[in-house]
Amino acid sequence: MSAASSRVVAIIARRPVAATFWIALFLALPIVFFLRNRPKPLPVFATLPPWQLTDQAARPFGSAQLRGHPYVANFMFTSCPTICPTLSRHMARVQQRTASLGDRLHLVSISVDPAVDTPERLAEYGRRYGYDPRRWHLVTGEATALQTIAADGFRVALGQIPTAGQQRPQDFNILHSANLMLVDGEGRLRGLYRADDDGLAELVREASALAGR
């Protein structure tokens, strides 16, 4: 046994309680570090009711098709003059940055202007932003269904939805959320994110964690 080892043994023999404390503390440090740096679980803000709308291919699409898949959602409409282009660019960036997740993460853009946004128009809008229709779904439906999913599901305000043939002023707009939203595979709302660089980075990180990257 070396001289250093002999000194350690002698110290432990003279002060066993103190030695045991420092050894336990040393062994516990990696566990404490792990627990402090472990990602906190995302909160659950709400559970969405079952919903079904119509997608860009004129097919029924909703919570049944998304069951088991986390998804990023936003509200928009194709003629929106304000926040929608920014939201759609951010959705395109989410699609790009999570491409390696494939089918494990979907994107859903919900149009609040069903009188104008036909499936064909939604598909054209998606192509404008380079959407992958296998992952990014553009949907719309009846006004009552849209109001229900906004208020009872995502817990966000939605303005009056115009009817077919309704006259629209030049600065026409429809009030809707300016956030991106994250829903888990069980249909629970887990996060709302600003449409800026910081919000996008946080969304991609937390969506990737939900999808099991």
N, C-alpha and C positions, 0 to 999 in steps of 0.2 A: 504494500500500500504506500502511495506517495506521501510526502510530508503534508501537502495541501489537503489530501483526503483525510489524513489523520487529524488535522486541525478541525475539519468540518465535523468529523465523528465526535471529537471531544466537545465541541460547542453544543451539538445535539444532546450529548449525554448530560452536560451541565444544565442546559436550559431546554428541556424537551417541549414545554408548552409554547414558548416563543418560537422555537424552530418549526413546530408543527403549523403555527399560524402563518409564518412566512412561506412555507412550502405550499400550503393550501391557497394562499393569495397568489403565488406565482402560477399555480396550475389553473386558477380561475380566470386569470386575465384574458386568455383567448376567448373564453366563453362570454365574458362581459363585452369584449370588443365586438363579437359576432352579434349579440343581442342588440347592442346600441346601433349597429349599422344595418340591421335587417330591415328591409322595406316595411313600412307600416301598412296594414291592410286598408284598402280603399273603403270609404264610407258607403253605405247604401242609402240613397236619397229617396227612392221610391221604387215600387214594382209596377211595371207597365201592364195595363190590361191587354188581353189578346187583341190584336189588330190585323186588319187585312186591307191593302190598297191595291193599286194596279201599277205594274212596272212599265219600263220603256219598251218592252216587247209585248205589251197588252196582256200580260199574264197576271193572275192573282199573286200577290206577294205580301208577306207580312211576318208576324211573329212565329208562325208555324215553320216557315222556311228557314228562319234564323235560329231556331231552337238549338242550343248547344254551341252557338257561335257568338263570341263577342262582336260588337259592331260600333262604329263611329257614325253618328247621325247629325244632320243639320236640317234646318228649314230654309227654303229658298223659293224663288219662282224665276222663270227664264227671262222675263222682261224687267226684272228688278233693277232699278237704277242706282241703288245705294250699296248696301253691304254684301249682297249676294255674290258678285264677282270675287270679292275678297274671300268669302267663305268657300267658294268653289275652288279657288286656287289653293287654299289650305287643304281642302279635301284631296286634291290632286297630289299635294306634297305628302299627305298621310299615306295615300296609296303607294307612292314611290318609295317612301322610307320603310314601309312595312311589306314590301313585295316578297321578302323571303318567308313571310308567314303564310302566304298563299291563302287557301280556303279557311284558315284558322281565324282570320279577321276580315270582316266585311265592312262596307261603307254604305250608308243609306242617306240619300238626299230626298227630302219630302217637299214636294211643291205644294204651295198653298194657293195656287191659282188654277184649279182644275178646269175652268171654263176655257182657258187658253192652252194650258200645257197638256196637250195630247201625248200619247206614247211616242208618236213620231217626233214631236217637238222636243220631248225629253231626251230621246236618243241622240238627236242632233246636238243638243246642249251638252250631253255627256261627251260626245266626240270632240267638241270644242276644247274640252279640258283633258282629253286623252284618257278617258275612263276605260277601265277593264270591266266589261259587263258581267264577267264571272264573279267579281268581287264588289263592284260599285253599282248599286241599284238606285235608279231614279224613279220615284213613285209619287202617285197622287190618288185622289179619290173624292168621294162626296164630302161636302162641306161639314156635315155633322161628324163624319168619321175623323176628319182632320182636326176639328175642334176638340174632340174627345181625346185623341192621342196627344195633343199639345197640352191640354189642361189636366187631364187625369193621368197621363203617362209621364211626360217630360216636365210637367209642372211649370210651364211657361205660358206667357200671354200670346194670344193670336188675334189679330184684328179681324174685322168683318171681311169675309171671303166674297168677292164679287160673283154675280151670277152671269150666265151667258147673255150676251147682248147688252149688258150694262155699260152705259157710257163712261169713258175713262178720261179724266183730264190729262194734260200733258205731263204733269208731275205725279202721276198716279203711283201709289205705293200701298203695300199691305204690311201692317205691323207684324213682325215675327221675331223670334229670338236671333241674336247675333252671336251666339255661342256654338261651339262644337260640343257634342255630348257623347259620353261613353256608356254603353250598355253591355252587361255581361251575358254569358250564355244562358243564364236563367231569366233573362228579361228584366234585370234590375238596373236602374240608373245609378252609375257609380262615379260619374264626374262630369263637370261642366268646365269648358276651357275657352279662354279668350282667343280671338282670331288674330293672334300676333305670334312673333317668333318664340317667345317664352312659353306661351300657351301651347303652341304646336309641339315644342320639345317635350313638355310635360305630358301631353296627350300621347305622343308616340311611345314614350317610356312606359306609361301606365297601361296603354292598350297592349303593348308587347308582353308585359307581365301577365295580363289577363289571358292572353292567347297562348301563353306557355312557351315563350321564346327561350 
